[in-house]
């Protein structure tokens, strides 16, 4: 990089694995991919605050955020953009009727044994497997 020129910054997305009764909470985005709930980390919040806020906004579910599960860089090929994704285990504090935010096409509880069949980045599938293997799940 030339002096005085900052390297390109990666947006950071904080996502959560929320499981309920052998199902996983997922959202279908504008690219028709399934993803975990969560979103962009704001400067004035911790990753845990971001995740609790985003999941409540996107689904109507309040959660307690648990440990980090994974982190990776995802290339969104349709827009040629990279995003740094960090996933956490989350625990639903209540399970009201799911709502779908305007930024998603659908919110769903998918049976755990059907996750591998979803059109979903492998990193999310890996995080789901890791999250469901934690003690107390």
Beta strands, then each sheet from edge to edge (+ up, - down):
strand 1: 11-20
strand 2: 23-28
strand 3: 34-35
strand 4: 37-40
strand 5: 63-76
strand 6: 81-92
strand 7: 106-111
sheet 1: 3+ 2- 1+ 4-
sheet 2: 3+ 2- 1+ 6+ 5-
sheet 3: 3+ 2- 7+
end
